[in-house]
Amino acid sequence: MTLRDLRIFIEVARTLSMSESAVNLGCAQPTVSQVISNMESEYGVRLFERLARRLYLTDDGTYLLSYAQGILALYDEVDSNLGSYALPVVLRMGATITVGSSIMGELVSRFEKEHPLITVEVYVDNTQTIESMLAESRLDLALVEGQVFHPALVTEDILPDTLVLVATKGFPIADEVGLSDLSSLPFILREKGSGTRNLFVNLLEERGITIKEKWVCHSSDAILSAVRSGQGLTVISKRLVAPELSEGILREIAIRGVSFARTFSLVFHKDKFFTPPLESLVKEIRELRKKES
């Protein structure tokens, strides 16, 4: 099995089509089919099921895919960077939206100032999306606020964080409430796949409490704009709403008996090879923990 074979396999696994893969790879369809057939014969497994003229990834195919993406990502990284540490290096970092809106800008700016030959490209999305990108080796590492479940990923606690329930001064709700008092009230929430949303909604579901999802947003700025306009309540990182709370634009609503404590975590693939530039970035991230302790 060669690196070329792995590239072809990954493309077929992505498209689930021999013909589409051939077009994307710029080769003939029989070549793609032969490579897959040879791999299956060599190892005595079925990588794909062929049912009703459609392809389906088997368990063996899924197993191979989990390693093939990491192998090729590592090869491409070595091929690009070997002997070039004196040249500009690009690192790919993921961040969930709360992290991206609160600490990522300062972190990356400080790191790039200290390491002028290293550029950090940042992709910001919800926890679920960042997790998938890490598992597929499309990111080198990430900082997330949600739980990560993929077995190939390693997490390391970095910073504590707290969610708070907030509303405008004039919103009709007391300064302290019970969780059941939130039933049927209008909320502005993050989209599904968000770590912030999952922490709050899962607790409500455990208690059998239903709220009204009036707005669903992918952006913290959009959420805060809606809350400031009196559209409803939200649960959000205290880091993101601290200025509005201190200026009296918004107020924090205490929930009796409930604490939304969580952690920002460093996440990376368990098979990730840490180059010297990547080690430097990880060191900078770990310094955050010392600065807030």
C-alpha positions in Angstrom: 0.0 0.0 0.0 1.5 3.3 -1.1 0.8 7.0 -0.3 -0.8 7.2 -3.7 -3.1 4.3 -2.8 -4.1 6.1 0.4 -4.9 9.3 -1.4 -7.2 7.4 -3.8 -8.8 5.5 -0.9 -9.5 8.7 1.0 -11.1 10.4 -2.0 -13.3 7.4 -2.6 -14.3 7.3 1.0 -15.1 11.0 0.8 -17.2 10.9 -2.3 -18.4 7.3 -2.1 -18.1 7.2 -5.9 -15.4 5.7 -8.1 -16.2 7.9 -11.1 -16.3 11.2 -9.1 -13.1 10.3 -7.4 -11.4 9.6 -10.7 -12.5 13.1 -12.0 -11.3 14.8 -8.8 -8.0 13.0 -8.9 -7.4 13.4 -12.6 -7.1 9.7 -13.4 -9.2 7.0 -15.1 -12.0 5.3 -13.3 -10.5 1.8 -13.9 -7.3 3.0 -12.1 -9.3 4.0 -9.0 -11.3 0.7 -9.0 -8.1 -1.3 -9.4 -6.3 0.5 -6.6 -9.2 -0.2 -4.2 -9.5 -3.8 -5.4 -5.7 -4.4 -4.9 -5.9 -3.0 -1.3 -8.8 -5.2 -0.4 -7.0 -8.3 -1.9 -3.7 -7.4 -0.2 -5.3 -7.3 3.3 -8.2 -9.7 2.8 -10.8 -7.2 3.8 -13.7 -5.3 2.2 -13.2 -1.5 2.4 -16.5 -0.7 0.7 -19.8 -2.5 0.3 -21.3 -2.3 -3.2 -25.1 -2.2 -2.8 -27.6 -1.1 -5.5 -24.7 0.6 -7.5 -23.8 2.6 -4.4 -20.7 2.5 -2.2 -20.8 2.2 1.6 -17.8 2.4 3.9 -17.3 -0.8 5.9 -16.0 -1.1 9.5 -12.6 -2.0 8.0 -12.8 1.0 5.7 -13.7 3.3 8.6 -10.7 2.0 10.5 -8.3 2.6 7.6 -9.7 6.1 7.0 -9.1 7.1 10.6 -5.4 6.4 10.1 -5.0 7.2 6.5 -5.9 10.9 7.0 -3.4 11.3 9.8 -0.7 9.5 7.8 -1.0 11.7 4.8 -1.3 14.9 6.8 1.9 14.0 8.6 3.7 13.1 5.4 2.5 16.4 3.7 3.7 18.3 6.8 7.1 16.7 6.8 7.4 17.2 3.0 6.6 20.9 3.3 8.6 21.7 6.4 11.7 19.4 6.3 14.8 21.6 6.3 12.7 24.8 6.2 12.3 25.8 9.8 14.3 28.9 9.0 11.5 29.7 6.4 7.9 30.8 7.1 5.8 28.0 8.6 2.0 27.9 8.7 0.1 26.2 11.6 -3.6 25.4 11.4 -5.5 26.1 14.6 -9.2 25.6 15.4 -11.3 27.5 17.9 -14.8 27.3 19.0 -16.8 30.5 18.8 -16.6 31.5 22.5 -12.8 30.9 22.5 -12.4 32.7 19.2 -14.4 35.7 20.5 -12.6 36.0 23.8 -9.0 34.9 23.9 -7.9 33.8 20.4 -7.0 37.1 18.9 -4.7 38.2 21.7 -3.1 34.7 21.9 -2.3 34.5 18.2 -1.1 38.0 17.9 1.3 37.6 20.9 2.6 34.3 19.5 3.2 35.6 16.0 5.0 38.7 17.4 7.3 36.4 19.3 7.7 34.0 16.3 7.7 36.2 13.2 8.4 33.3 10.8 5.3 31.4 12.0 1.8 32.2 10.8 -1.2 30.8 12.6 -4.3 30.3 10.5 -7.4 30.1 12.6 -10.7 28.4 11.8 -13.6 29.3 14.1 -16.7 27.1 14.3 -18.8 25.1 16.8 -17.3 22.3 18.9 -18.8 19.6 16.7 -17.3 21.0 13.5 -13.9 21.6 15.1 -13.9 18.0 16.4 -14.5 16.6 12.9 -11.7 18.7 11.4 -9.2 17.6 14.0 -10.2 13.9 13.5 -9.6 14.3 9.8 -6.2 16.1 10.4 -7.4 19.3 8.7 -6.3 21.2 11.8 -3.1 20.8 13.9 -4.8 21.5 17.2 -7.7 23.5 18.7 -9.0 25.3 21.7 -12.7 24.4 22.5 -15.2 25.0 25.3 -17.4 22.0 24.6 -17.0 18.3 25.3 -15.1 16.2 22.7 -16.0 12.6 22.2 -13.9 11.3 19.2 -11.7 8.4 20.4 -8.7 9.6 18.3 -8.6 13.0 20.0 -6.7 14.0 23.2 -7.9 16.8 25.5 -6.0 18.9 28.0 -7.7 21.4 30.4 -6.3 24.9 29.9 -8.6 27.6 31.3 -11.7 27.7 33.6 -14.8 29.4 32.2 -18.3 30.1 33.6 -21.6 30.5 31.8 -24.1 33.2 33.1 -27.7 33.8 32.4 -28.2 37.4 31.3 -31.0 39.8 30.3 -31.6 43.5 29.8 -32.4 45.6 32.9 -36.0 45.9 31.8 -36.6 42.3 30.9 -39.5 40.9 33.2 -37.5 38.4 35.3 -36.2 38.5 38.9 -32.5 38.8 39.7 -32.6 35.3 41.1 -34.8 32.4 39.8 -35.1 28.7 40.0 -34.4 26.6 36.9 -38.2 25.8 36.5 -38.9 29.6 36.3 -37.3 29.6 32.9 -40.0 27.4 31.4 -41.5 28.9 28.2 -39.4 32.1 28.5 -37.9 33.3 25.1 -34.2 32.5 24.7 -31.5 33.4 22.2 -29.3 30.3 21.8 -26.4 29.1 19.8 -26.9 26.5 17.1 -26.8 22.7 17.5 -23.3 21.4 17.9 -22.3 24.4 20.1 -20.7 23.4 23.5 -22.3 26.4 25.2 -25.8 25.3 23.9 -25.2 21.7 24.8 -24.3 22.4 28.4 -27.4 24.5 29.0 -29.9 22.5 27.0 -28.8 19.2 28.4 -29.4 20.4 31.9 -32.9 21.6 31.0 -33.7 18.3 29.4 -32.5 16.4 32.5 -34.9 18.5 34.6 -37.8 18.2 32.1 -37.8 21.9 31.4 -38.9 23.4 28.1 -37.9 26.9 27.0 -38.8 28.9 23.9 -36.0 29.1 21.3 -36.9 32.5 19.8 -33.5 33.0 18.1 -30.8 30.5 17.1 -27.5 32.2 16.2 -24.0 31.1 15.1 -22.5 34.4 16.4 -21.9 35.7 19.9 -22.3 39.2 18.6 -25.7 38.4 17.1 -26.8 36.8 20.4 -25.8 39.8 22.5 -27.4 42.2 20.0 -30.7 40.3 20.4 -30.5 40.2 24.2 -29.7 44.0 24.3 -32.8 44.6 22.2 -34.9 42.8 24.8 -35.7 39.8 22.6 -35.0 37.3 25.4 -32.5 35.7 27.7 -29.3 33.9 26.9 -26.7 31.8 28.6 -23.2 32.9 27.6 -19.6 32.9 28.7 -19.0 35.5 31.4 -15.8 36.5 29.4 -17.9 37.7 26.5 -20.4 39.7 28.5 -18.2 41.2 31.2 -18.2 44.7 29.6 -22.0 44.8 29.3 -22.4 43.6 32.9 -19.9 46.2 34.3 -21.6 49.0 32.4 -25.1 48.0 33.5 -26.3 47.4 29.9 -27.1 43.8 30.9 -27.7 42.1 34.2 -26.8 38.6 35.4 -29.7 36.4 36.6 -28.7 34.0 39.3 -30.1 30.5 39.1 -30.6 28.9 42.5 -28.6 25.7 42.9 -27.1 25.8 39.4 -23.5 26.5 38.4 -22.4 26.4 34.8 -18.6 25.9 35.3 -16.7 24.5 32.4 -13.2 24.4 30.9 -11.5 25.6 27.7 -9.5 22.6 26.5 -6.6 22.1 24.1 -7.4 19.3 21.7 -5.2 17.4 19.2 -5.1 14.1 17.4 -3.5 11.3 19.5 -1.1 10.5 16.6 -0.2 14.1 15.9 3.5 14.7 15.3 4.6 17.9 17.0 7.1 19.9 15.0 9.2 22.5 16.8 6.9 25.4 15.6 3.8 23.5 16.9 5.5 22.7 20.2 6.1 26.5 20.6 2.4 27.2 20.0 1.4 24.6 22.5 3.8 26.1 25.1 2.2 29.5 24.5 -1.3 28.0 25.0 -0.2 26.3 28.3 1.1 29.7 29.5 -2.5 30.9 29.6 -3.2 28.4 32.4 -0.3 29.9 34.5 -1.4 33.5 33.8 -4.9 32.9 35.2 -4.0 30.6 38.1 
